[in-house]
């Protein structure tokens, strides 16, 4: 006997006991065996995940901080006062002095507006420093900045921003620098440097450290320290980052530390944090004792209670299921009375009601089907015989040829082609080329009606004409262009029909030189055409809606998807353009 047959022969009570053994006993044994082996990896994984999430938050704050400084530097470049000083030939010392004072006022305002800026300096081509420092107690940027090292690096950036770190003893100075080019000649005329306040930079990392993640730093790929939250950065000595990775973690070879790192997007720096596995697992023993003394007994007690509760639930469920099965087999069952006041009692009562309602619905549906067939038969009887209609048109065509009236013959043949498409009850997909033939039949009739007051232009690319489209998709659009566009003009009306491929899509445009639409009307139409199929109530309630255009729009969405629909552009008094963007699927 197979295991499957043995399992199927068990009653529900035995299956629940087996389920208890599989879900409770075996997991507890496995947890006891593998607990000490797996807890280290689980805790490490969570710590790495926490450190990665922390680094992502810090990265966003750091990049926002750097972007703000970059914007400040860009705003300074936009100020004419810089160029007045850097391009001044100093022939008039009074004018030059005023320009310098104006520039220093600008630097002061910019520095005071952003707390993270300690100093800003503009260096002229002849080495003159024009600076502002927010704290006179600190060393001035003019004495700190390594101008000769920063200048060639800034030149290589071609006017873009560079970040430079200069170690000054135990202190590290972080600069943003960029060359200043003449806005007319693009020749270099000076250098801008901004000294960052390290204390303000540290504020972006406040409240992000924890008992596990106490170490945080910014380093270069060569392990040069840019910033450290703690003054002691010895923990970075064992760090080796793979320069090809933007994010990751590494384990130390000489200690139990794990380093997590992420690269900044705007500059080739790394955010680094680390944690100690020893500190991570220091409370592990107390957790183990708690599990043994409390958790396991509680789980066993709850498992026993679960079995008793399961038995109380399984029995009425089985009775309800059996009752429904007998009903499906056609038996006439009395109401199921479980004498329960809980949800199972409610379900049994509702099952009886659903059985009664189902019997009623079955009889109702049968009556509706009979009535629907009678209506369909009457509708078929009332339809015009297509053969009679085409035979009549053929007779008119023959008589027109006999009477020497070729224009009437052409119009009859065109009308016959249009009626053939309209009378067809099948939902056909035809090529765009065949669809345009129906449009040409319609236009032939319109040309006879408007005579010299209507001109049709064509711009059709052969590669776009093989797209499969629903039948009679374009004729309502062309009809709308003639009726509401050129049909109301006193001068000659022109309708241009275009089909071409643009960016992997097939574009069909119908353009008329009619009276055009107001911007409000264009906006209203484009909003309506962009509505999903389930919002037809808004279309029906719009007094300005066009049934033909709306039907075309709905057919496009049904066939090609919600992202495809009609769009309208117009200039009042000049033109109206209706555009169809269709997928380039010509199979």
C-alpha positions as CSV (number, residue, x, y, z in Angstrom):
1,X,0.0,0.0,0.0
2,X,1.4,3.4,-1.0
3,X,1.9,6.3,1.3
4,X,-0.7,8.3,-0.6
5,X,-3.4,5.7,-0.1
6,X,-2.5,5.4,3.6
7,X,-2.8,9.1,4.0
8,X,-6.1,9.3,2.2
9,X,-7.5,6.5,4.4
10,X,-6.8,8.4,7.6
11,X,-9.7,10.3,9.2
12,X,-9.4,14.0,9.9
13,X,-8.5,13.5,13.6
14,X,-5.5,11.3,12.6
15,X,-4.5,13.8,10.0
16,X,-4.6,16.6,12.5
17,X,-2.4,14.6,14.9
18,X,0.0,14.0,12.0
19,X,-0.1,17.7,11.2
20,X,0.7,18.4,14.8
21,X,3.7,16.1,14.7
22,X,5.0,17.6,11.5
23,X,4.4,21.2,12.4
24,X,5.4,21.2,16.1
25,X,7.4,18.1,17.2
26,X,9.7,17.9,14.2
27,X,10.4,21.7,14.0
28,X,11.2,21.8,17.7
29,X,13.7,18.9,17.3
30,X,15.3,20.5,14.3
31,X,15.5,23.9,16.1
32,X,17.2,22.2,19.0
33,X,19.7,20.6,16.7
34,X,20.5,23.4,14.4
35,X,19.8,26.4,16.7
36,X,23.4,27.0,17.7
37,X,24.6,26.6,14.1
38,X,22.1,28.8,12.5
39,X,21.6,31.6,15.0
40,X,25.0,33.1,14.1
41,X,24.2,33.4,10.4
42,X,20.6,34.7,11.1
43,X,21.8,37.4,13.4
44,X,24.7,38.3,11.1
45,X,22.3,38.6,8.1
46,X,19.9,40.9,10.0
47,X,22.8,43.0,11.2
48,X,24.1,43.3,7.6
49,X,20.6,44.2,6.4
50,X,20.3,46.8,9.1
51,X,23.7,48.3,8.2
52,X,22.8,48.3,4.5
53,X,19.5,50.1,5.2
54,X,21.3,52.6,7.4
55,X,23.9,53.3,4.8
56,X,21.2,53.9,2.1
57,X,19.6,56.5,4.4
58,X,23.0,58.1,5.1
59,X,23.8,58.0,1.4
60,X,20.6,59.9,0.6
61,X,21.4,62.5,3.2
62,X,25.0,62.9,2.2
63,X,24.1,63.3,-1.5
64,X,21.5,65.8,-0.6
65,X,24.1,67.7,1.5
66,X,26.6,67.6,-1.4
67,X,23.9,68.7,-3.9
68,X,23.0,71.6,-1.7
69,X,26.6,72.8,-1.7
70,X,26.8,72.3,-5.5
71,X,23.7,74.4,-5.9
72,X,25.2,77.1,-3.8
73,X,28.3,77.1,-6.0
74,X,26.2,77.2,-9.1
75,X,24.1,80.2,-7.7
76,X,27.4,82.1,-7.1
77,X,28.5,81.5,-10.7
78,X,25.2,83.0,-11.9
79,X,26.0,86.3,-10.1
80,X,27.5,89.0,-12.3
81,X,29.5,90.4,-9.5
82,X,32.1,87.6,-9.8
83,X,32.8,88.4,-13.4
84,X,32.9,92.1,-12.7
85,X,35.9,91.4,-10.3
86,X,37.6,88.7,-12.3
87,X,37.5,90.6,-15.6
88,X,38.3,94.0,-14.1
89,X,41.5,95.5,-15.5
90,X,41.9,97.5,-12.2
91,X,42.5,100.8,-14.0
92,X,39.9,102.4,-11.8
93,X,40.7,101.4,-8.2
94,X,37.5,102.9,-6.9
95,X,35.3,100.9,-9.3
96,X,37.4,97.8,-8.5
97,X,37.1,98.3,-4.8
98,X,33.3,98.6,-5.1
99,X,33.2,95.3,-7.2
100,X,35.2,93.5,-4.6
101,X,33.0,94.7,-1.7
102,X,29.9,93.6,-3.6
103,X,31.4,90.2,-4.3
104,X,32.3,89.7,-0.6
105,X,28.8,90.6,0.4
106,X,27.5,88.0,-2.0
107,X,29.9,85.4,-0.5
108,X,28.8,86.4,3.0
109,X,25.1,85.9,2.2
110,X,25.7,82.5,0.6
111,X,27.9,81.3,3.4
112,X,25.4,82.4,6.1
113,X,22.5,80.9,4.3
114,X,23.9,77.4,4.5
115,X,25.2,76.2,7.9
116,X,27.5,73.5,6.4
117,X,29.7,76.1,4.7
118,X,32.7,77.3,6.7
119,X,34.4,79.4,4.1
120,X,34.0,80.5,0.5
121,X,36.9,81.9,-1.6
122,X,37.3,83.2,-5.1
123,X,40.9,83.1,-6.4
124,X,41.8,85.4,-9.3
125,X,44.2,84.5,-12.1
126,X,47.0,86.4,-10.4
127,X,46.5,84.5,-7.1
128,X,44.4,87.1,-5.2
129,X,42.0,85.5,-2.7
130,X,38.6,87.1,-2.1
131,X,37.0,85.2,0.8
132,X,34.5,85.1,3.6
133,X,34.7,82.9,6.7
134,X,31.7,82.3,9.0
135,X,33.9,81.9,12.1
136,X,36.8,84.1,12.8
137,X,38.1,81.7,15.4
138,X,39.0,79.1,12.9
139,X,41.9,79.1,10.4
140,X,41.1,81.1,7.3
141,X,40.6,79.3,4.1
142,X,43.3,81.4,2.4
143,X,45.9,79.8,4.7
144,X,44.4,76.3,4.6
145,X,43.5,75.7,0.9
146,X,46.1,73.7,-1.1
147,X,45.6,75.9,-4.1
148,X,48.3,74.4,-6.3
149,X,46.9,70.8,-5.9
150,X,43.3,71.7,-6.4
151,X,43.7,73.9,-9.5
152,X,44.9,71.2,-12.0
153,X,42.2,68.8,-10.8
154,X,39.5,71.4,-11.1
155,X,40.7,72.2,-14.6
156,X,40.3,68.6,-15.7
157,X,36.7,68.8,-14.6
158,X,36.1,71.5,-17.3
159,X,34.1,73.8,-15.2
160,X,32.3,70.9,-13.3
161,X,32.4,70.3,-9.5
162,X,35.2,68.4,-7.8
163,X,35.6,67.3,-4.2
164,X,39.0,67.4,-2.6
165,X,40.2,66.2,0.8
166,X,43.3,67.7,2.4
167,X,44.7,66.2,5.6
168,X,45.9,69.0,8.0
169,X,47.4,67.0,10.9
170,X,44.6,65.3,12.7
171,X,42.1,67.5,10.9
172,X,40.7,66.8,7.4
173,X,39.5,69.7,5.3
174,X,36.9,68.9,2.6
175,X,36.6,71.3,-0.3
176,X,34.2,71.8,-3.2
177,X,36.0,73.5,-6.1
178,X,35.4,74.4,-9.7
179,X,37.1,76.7,-12.2
180,X,35.3,79.9,-13.3
181,X,35.2,80.4,-17.1
182,X,34.4,83.6,-18.9
183,X,30.8,83.4,-20.1
184,X,31.7,85.0,-23.4
185,X,35.0,83.4,-24.3
186,X,34.9,80.3,-22.0
187,X,38.5,81.0,-21.0
188,X,39.5,80.3,-17.4
189,X,39.4,83.5,-15.3
190,X,39.5,82.1,-11.7
191,X,38.8,79.4,-9.2
192,X,36.0,79.0,-6.6
193,X,36.5,76.9,-3.5
194,X,34.1,76.1,-0.6
195,X,35.4,74.7,2.7
196,X,32.9,72.4,4.3
197,X,32.2,72.6,8.1
198,X,32.8,69.0,9.3
199,X,30.6,69.5,12.4
200,X,27.6,70.3,10.2
201,X,28.3,67.3,8.0
202,X,28.2,65.1,11.2
203,X,24.7,66.3,11.9
204,X,23.4,64.4,8.8
205,X,24.3,61.2,10.6
206,X,22.9,61.9,14.0
207,X,20.6,59.3,15.6
208,X,21.5,56.7,12.9
209,X,24.0,54.8,15.0
210,X,23.0,52.0,17.4
211,X,24.6,49.7,20.0
212,X,25.7,47.4,17.1
213,X,26.5,50.1,14.5
214,X,28.7,52.5,16.3
215,X,31.4,53.1,13.6
216,X,30.6,55.3,10.6
217,X,33.0,56.9,8.1
218,X,33.4,58.2,4.6
219,X,36.5,57.0,2.7
220,X,38.1,57.2,-0.7
221,X,38.8,54.0,-2.8
222,X,42.4,54.2,-1.5
223,X,41.2,54.1,2.1
224,X,41.9,57.8,2.7
225,X,39.6,59.0,5.5
226,X,37.2,61.8,4.5
227,X,35.0,61.8,7.6
228,X,34.6,59.7,10.7
229,X,31.8,60.0,13.2
230,X,34.3,59.0,15.9
231,X,37.8,60.4,16.3
232,X,39.2,56.9,16.5
233,X,39.2,55.3,13.0
234,X,41.5,52.4,13.7
235,X,38.7,50.0,12.9
236,X,39.2,50.9,9.2
237,X,42.7,49.4,9.0
238,X,41.4,46.0,8.1
239,X,39.0,47.2,5.5
240,X,39.5,46.1,1.9
241,X,36.8,47.1,-0.6
242,X,36.3,45.7,-4.0
243,X,36.4,48.8,-6.2
244,X,34.0,47.2,-8.8
245,X,31.1,47.0,-6.4
246,X,28.8,49.8,-5.6
247,X,27.4,48.1,-2.5
248,X,28.4,45.1,-0.4
249,X,30.0,43.9,2.8
250,X,33.4,42.2,3.6
251,X,34.7,40.3,6.7
252,X,37.9,41.3,8.4
253,X,40.8,38.8,8.2
254,X,42.3,39.9,11.6
255,X,39.2,40.4,13.7
256,X,35.5,39.5,14.0
257,X,34.3,42.8,12.4
258,X,32.1,42.9,9.4
259,X,32.2,46.0,7.2
260,X,29.2,47.2,5.1
261,X,29.8,49.8,2.4
262,X,28.0,51.7,-0.3
263,X,29.4,54.1,-3.0
264,X,28.1,57.6,-3.4
265,X,26.7,58.4,-6.8
266,X,28.0,62.0,-7.2
267,X,31.6,61.3,-6.1
268,X,33.9,58.3,-5.9
269,X,33.6,57.9,-2.1
270,X,32.4,55.1,0.1
271,X,30.2,55.2,3.1
272,X,31.4,52.5,5.5
273,X,30.0,51.1,8.8
274,X,30.9,48.0,10.8
275,X,29.8,45.9,13.7
276,X,31.4,43.2,15.9
277,X,30.0,39.7,15.9
278,X,31.1,39.3,19.5
279,X,29.0,42.3,20.5
280,X,26.1,41.0,18.3
281,X,25.9,37.7,20.1
282,X,26.6,38.8,23.7
283,X,23.0,38.3,24.8
284,X,22.5,35.0,23.0
285,X,22.8,32.8,26.1
286,X,20.0,34.6,27.9
287,X,17.7,34.1,24.8
288,X,18.6,30.4,24.8
289,X,17.6,29.9,28.4
290,X,14.3,31.8,27.9
291,X,13.4,29.6,24.9
292,X,14.1,26.4,26.8
293,X,12.2,27.3,30.0
294,X,9.3,29.3,28.6
295,X,8.8,29.0,24.9
296,X,8.8,25.3,24.4
297,X,6.3,24.4,27.1
298,X,4.0,27.2,26.0
299,X,4.2,25.9,22.4
300,X,3.3,22.4,23.5
301,X,0.4,23.6,25.6
302,X,-1.0,25.7,22.8
303,X,-0.6,22.8,20.4
304,X,-2.8,20.6,22.6
305,X,-5.5,23.3,22.8
306,X,-5.2,23.7,19.0
307,X,-6.1,20.1,18.4
308,X,-9.2,20.2,20.6
309,X,-10.3,23.4,18.9
310,X,-9.6,21.9,15.5
311,X,-11.9,19.0,16.2
312,X,-14.7,21.3,17.2
313,X,-14.3,23.2,13.9
314,X,-13.7,20.2,11.6
315,X,-16.9,18.3,12.4
316,X,-19.5,21.1,11.4
317,X,-17.4,21.9,8.3
318,X,-17.6,18.2,7.2
319,X,-21.4,18.2,7.8
320,X,-21.8,21.4,5.7
321,X,-19.6,20.1,2.9
322,X,-21.6,16.8,2.8
323,X,-24.8,18.8,2.6
324,X,-23.6,20.8,-0.4
325,X,-22.3,17.7,-2.2
326,X,-25.7,16.0,-1.9
327,X,-27.4,19.2,-3.2
328,X,-25.1,19.2,-6.3
329,X,-26.0,15.6,-6.9
330,X,-29.7,16.7,-7.1
331,X,-30.9,15.4,-3.8
332,X,-33.6,17.4,-2.0
333,X,-32.1,18.1,1.4
334,X,-33.8,19.4,4.5
335,X,-32.2,22.5,6.1
336,X,-29.0,21.9,7.9
337,X,-29.4,22.7,11.6
338,X,-26.1,22.7,13.5
339,X,-27.5,24.5,16.6
340,X,-24.4,26.8,16.8
341,X,-24.3,30.5,17.3
342,X,-20.8,31.1,15.9
343,X,-19.6,31.7,12.3
344,X,-20.1,28.0,11.4
345,X,-23.7,28.2,12.4
346,X,-24.0,31.3,10.2
347,X,-22.4,29.5,7.3
348,X,-24.7,26.6,7.5
349,X,-27.8,28.9,7.6
350,X,-26.4,30.9,4.6
351,X,-25.7,27.6,2.7
352,X,-29.4,26.7,3.0
353,X,-30.4,30.2,1.7
354,X,-27.9,30.0,-1.2
355,X,-29.4,26.6,-2.2
356,X,-32.9,28.1,-2.2
357,X,-31.7,31.1,-4.2
358,X,-29.7,29.0,-6.6
359,X,-32.9,27.0,-7.5
360,X,-34.7,30.2,-8.1
361,X,-31.9,31.6,-10.2
362,X,-31.7,28.5,-12.3
363,X,-35.4,28.8,-13.3
364,X,-35.0,32.5,-13.9
365,X,-32.0,32.0,-16.2
366,X,-33.8,29.4,-18.2
367,X,-36.7,31.8,-18.8
368,X,-34.3,34.6,-19.8
369,X,-32.6,32.4,-22.3
370,X,-35.8,31.4,-23.9
371,X,-36.9,35.1,-24.1
372,X,-33.5,36.1,-25.6
373,X,-33.8,33.5,-28.3
374,X,-37.2,34.8,-29.2
375,X,-35.9,38.4,-29.4
376,X,-33.0,37.3,-31.6
377,X,-35.3,35.5,-34.0
378,X,-37.5,38.6,-34.3
379,X,-34.4,40.8,-34.9
380,X,-33.2,38.5,-37.7
381,X,-36.6,38.6,-39.3
382,X,-36.5,42.4,-39.3
383,X,-33.1,42.7,-40.9
384,X,-32.8,43.9,-44.5
385,X,-31.7,41.2,-46.9
386,X,-28.1,42.3,-48.0
387,X,-28.4,40.6,-51.3
388,X,-31.6,42.5,-52.2
389,X,-29.7,45.8,-51.3
390,X,-26.6,45.0,-53.4
391,X,-28.7,43.8,-56.3
392,X,-30.6,47.1,-56.2
393,X,-27.4,49.1,-56.2
394,X,-26.0,47.0,-59.1
395,X,-29.2,47.8,-61.1
396,X,-28.7,51.5,-60.4
397,X,-25.0,51.3,-61.5
398,X,-26.0,49.5,-64.7
399,X,-28.7,52.0,-65.6
400,X,-26.2,54.9,-64.8
401,X,-23.7,53.4,-67.3
402,X,-26.4,52.9,-69.9
403,X,-27.5,56.5,-69.5
404,X,-23.9,57.8,-69.8
405,X,-23.6,59.1,-66.2
406,X,-20.2,57.8,-65.0
407,X,-20.2,60.1,-61.9
408,X,-23.4,58.4,-60.6
409,X,-21.8,55.0,-61.4
410,X,-18.7,55.8,-59.4
411,X,-20.8,57.1,-56.4
412,X,-22.9,53.9,-56.5
413,X,-19.9,51.7,-56.5
414,X,-18.3,53.7,-53.7
415,X,-21.6,53.5,-51.7
416,X,-21.7,49.7,-52.3
417,X,-18.2,49.4,-50.9
418,X,-19.1,51.3,-47.8
419,X,-22.4,49.4,-47.3
420,X,-20.5,46.1,-47.7
421,X,-18.3,47.0,-44.7
422,X,-21.2,48.3,-42.6
423,X,-23.6,45.4,-43.2
424,X,-21.0,42.8,-42.4
425,X,-21.8,41.3,-39.0
426,X,-18.3,39.8,-38.4
427,X,-15.6,41.7,-36.4
428,X,-13.0,41.9,-39.1
429,X,-9.3,42.9,-38.9
430,X,-8.0,44.3,-42.1
431,X,-4.8,46.0,-43.1
432,X,-4.6,49.8,-42.9
433,X,-4.2,49.8,-46.7
434,X,-7.7,48.1,-47.1
435,X,-9.2,50.4,-44.5
436,X,-8.0,53.4,-46.4
437,X,-9.8,52.0,-49.5
438,X,-13.1,52.4,-47.6
439,X,-12.1,55.9,-46.7
440,X,-11.4,56.6,-50.4
441,X,-14.9,55.3,-51.3
442,X,-16.4,57.7,-48.8
443,X,-14.3,60.6,-50.0
444,X,-15.3,60.0,-53.6
445,X,-18.9,60.6,-52.6
446,X,-18.0,63.7,-50.5
447,X,-15.9,65.1,-53.5
448,X,-19.0,64.9,-55.7
449,X,-21.0,66.7,-53.0
450,X,-18.6,69.5,-52.3
451,X,-17.1,69.6,-55.8
452,X,-14.2,72.2,-56.0
453,X,-14.6,73.2,-52.3
454,X,-12.9,70.1,-51.0
455,X,-9.4,68.9,-51.7
456,X,-7.9,65.6,-50.3
457,X,-4.2,65.1,-49.8
458,X,-2.4,61.9,-49.0
459,X,0.9,61.2,-47.4
460,X,1.1,57.4,-46.9
461,X,4.3,55.5,-46.2
462,X,4.0,51.9,-47.6
463,X,5.7,50.3,-44.6
464,X,2.9,51.6,-42.3
465,X,0.0,50.2,-44.4
466,X,0.3,46.5,-43.3
467,X,-0.9,47.1,-39.7
468,X,-4.1,45.1,-38.9
469,X,-6.9,47.4,-37.6
470,X,-10.6,46.9,-37.0
471,X,-12.8,47.5,-40.0
472,X,-14.2,51.1,-40.5
473,X,-11.8,52.6,-37.9
474,X,-10.8,55.8,-39.9
475,X,-14.0,56.7,-41.8
476,X,-15.7,58.3,-38.7
477,X,-12.6,60.5,-38.1
478,X,-12.5,61.6,-41.8
479,X,-16.2,62.3,-41.7
480,X,-15.8,64.4,-38.6
481,X,-13.1,66.4,-40.2
482,X,-15.3,67.2,-43.3
483,X,-18.5,67.8,-41.3
484,X,-17.2,69.9,-38.4
485,X,-14.0,71.2,-40.1
486,X,-13.9,72.1,-43.7
487,X,-17.7,71.6,-44.2
488,X,-18.3,74.9,-42.5
489,X,-15.7,76.9,-44.4
490,X,-16.7,79.3,-47.2
491,X,-13.3,78.9,-48.8
492,X,-11.7,75.7,-50.1
493,X,-11.3,73.0,-47.5
494,X,-8.3,70.7,-47.4
495,X,-8.1,67.4,-45.6
496,X,-4.6,65.7,-45.2
497,X,-4.4,62.0,-44.4
498,X,-1.0,60.8,-43.2
499,X,0.4,57.4,-42.2
500,X,4.0,56.8,-41.1
501,X,6.2,55.0,-38.6
502,X,7.7,57.0,-35.7
503,X,9.7,55.5,-32.8
504,X,8.4,51.9,-33.1
505,X,4.8,53.1,-33.5
506,X,2.5,53.6,-36.5
507,X,1.0,57.1,-36.6
508,X,-2.2,58.0,-38.5
509,X,-3.1,61.7,-38.7
510,X,-6.2,63.4,-40.2
511,X,-5.7,67.1,-40.5
512,X,-8.2,69.7,-41.8
513,X,-7.9,73.5,-42.3
514,X,-11.3,74.1,-40.7
515,X,-12.4,76.5,-38.0
516,X,-10.4,74.7,-35.3
517,X,-11.2,74.2,-31.6
518,X,-10.6,76.3,-28.6
519,X,-7.9,75.2,-26.1
520,X,-10.7,74.3,-23.6
521,X,-12.4,72.1,-26.1
522,X,-9.1,70.4,-27.0
523,X,-8.3,69.7,-23.4
524,X,-11.8,68.4,-22.7
525,X,-11.6,66.0,-25.7
526,X,-8.1,64.7,-24.9
527,X,-9.3,64.1,-21.3
528,X,-12.3,62.2,-22.5
529,X,-10.4,60.1,-25.0
530,X,-7.9,59.2,-22.3
531,X,-10.6,57.8,-19.9
532,X,-10.5,54.0,-19.3
533,X,-13.2,51.8,-20.9
534,X,-15.2,51.6,-17.6
535,X,-15.8,55.4,-17.6
536,X,-18.2,55.5,-20.5
537,X,-20.8,57.1,-18.3
538,X,-18.8,60.4,-18.5
539,X,-18.8,60.2,-22.3
540,X,-22.5,59.6,-22.5
541,X,-23.2,62.6,-20.2
542,X,-21.1,65.0,-22.2
543,X,-23.4,67.0,-24.5
544,X,-20.5,67.9,-26.8
545,X,-19.4,64.2,-27.4
546,X,-19.2,62.8,-30.9
547,X,-20.6,59.3,-31.0
548,X,-18.5,58.3,-34.0
549,X,-15.2,59.5,-32.6
550,X,-16.0,58.0,-29.2
551,X,-16.8,54.6,-30.8
552,X,-13.5,54.8,-32.7
553,X,-11.6,55.6,-29.5
554,X,-13.3,52.7,-27.6
555,X,-12.5,50.3,-30.4
556,X,-8.8,51.3,-30.4
557,X,-8.6,50.7,-26.6
558,X,-10.4,47.3,-26.9
559,X,-8.1,46.1,-29.6
560,X,-4.7,47.6,-28.8
561,X,-5.0,48.3,-25.0
562,X,-5.8,51.2,-22.7
563,X,-2.5,53.0,-23.5
564,X,-3.6,53.7,-27.1
565,X,-6.4,56.2,-27.9
566,X,-7.2,59.2,-30.0
567,X,-5.5,62.6,-29.3
568,X,-6.5,66.0,-30.7
569,X,-4.5,69.2,-31.3
570,X,-5.9,72.3,-32.8
571,X,-5.5,76.1,-33.3
572,X,-8.7,78.0,-33.4
573,X,-9.3,79.5,-36.9
574,X,-6.5,77.4,-38.5
575,X,-6.5,73.6,-38.2
576,X,-7.6,70.6,-36.3
577,X,-5.5,67.4,-36.2
578,X,-6.7,64.0,-34.9
579,X,-3.9,61.5,-34.2
580,X,-3.9,57.7,-33.7
581,X,-0.8,56.2,-32.2
582,X,-0.9,52.4,-32.8
583,X,1.6,49.7,-32.0
584,X,3.9,48.7,-34.8
585,X,2.6,45.1,-35.0
586,X,2.1,44.3,-38.7
587,X,1.8,40.6,-38.4
